[in-house]
Amino acid sequence: MSASDLSRLRGFVEAFDELLSRTADEASILAEGGEALRALIARDDWLPEAFARPDPERYTQYLLHCDSQERFSVVSFVWAPGQATPVHDHTVWGLVGVLRGAEISQGYELKGGVLTESGAARLLRSGDVEALSPAKGDIHTVANALSDRPSVSIHVYGANIGAVRRSVFAPDGTRKSFVSGYANAAPAI
């Protein structure tokens, strides 16, 4: 991995820092940040292998960068075939961009304590970006859409997502609090 490859991620982080220094408007952050993420994932030559390695037991979340003020974090999610998240929320805005492979994202709504699917499941292919917002609904589940190889996505969240208290949901809508942490064996980039 050459230094010029990491310059792509460095440029993305600098652009996101500038965006958040300029505006706190969530719609602008998701729109402009989504375009910046789309540009980052348009080329698959920058993510070091240590941050794209699947775990055979569970999906992994690797910290790539956390803003020093914790205004945003950038992580890679790696899914081995057949792996999926439980139904969960984020409590902060987020952007998901598929770098390799494909993922299935299914939204959910919690109304009156009842958890129901909201809309059809969405297939996200390499290059696709999806935005999440607590204001518009940020409860979902994500799964690797491929049965024969891993998928990798790059996520940007409006906080240090590995330290945020969030919830997973049982089918009956019961919440269980969790903090995800990170799977890093190597230091963040």
C-alpha positions, 0 to 999 in steps of 0.5 A, a space after each residue: 500500500 503506497 502513501 498515495 493510496 492513503 491520500 484518498 482517505 486523507 483527502 476525504 477526511 479533510 473534506 468532511 472536516 471542512 464540511 462540518 466546520 461550515 455547516 451543522 445542517 444535517 440535510 447538507 451534511 448528508 447530501 454533500 457528505 454523500 457525494 464525497 463518500 461516493 467519490 471515495 468509494 469510486 476507486 478501490 485502491 486505498 483501503 489497507 487489507 488489515 481493515 478489509 479482513 472478514 472474521 468468520 464468526 461475525 461482521 467486523 467494524 474497523 475504525 479508520 478515523 475519528 475526528 479529534 472533536 468526535 464530530 464524525 468517524 469513518 469505519 469499514 464494515 466487513 461482512 463474510 458470506 451470510 453475515 448480518 447485523 441484528 435490527 439496530 439504531 444509530 442515534 446519529 446521522 450516518 452514511 453507508 457506501 459500498 466499496 466491495 460486493 453488495 449489501 441488503 439494507 432493510 429499514 424498520 419503524 418502531 411505533 407504539 412498541 411494535 417493530 415493523 419493516 418500513 418499505 422494501 429491502 434495498 440492494 446496495 451495490 459497489 458505489 452505492 451510498 445510503 443516508 441514515 438519520 434519526 429524524 427520518 428513521 435510522 433503524 435497520 438491519 444490514 446483510 452481505 448480499 453475496 453468498 460466495 465472498 465478503 462485502 466491504 462498506 465504508 460508513 461515516 457517522 456523526 459521532 465516534 460511533 464505537 462509543 455511542 450508546 445505541 439499541 438492538 431490537 428484538 422482533 417484539 420491539 424490546 430494546 437492548 442497549 449496546 456500545 459497539 466498539 471496534 475490532 481493530 488489531 491495527 491502529 486507525 489510519 
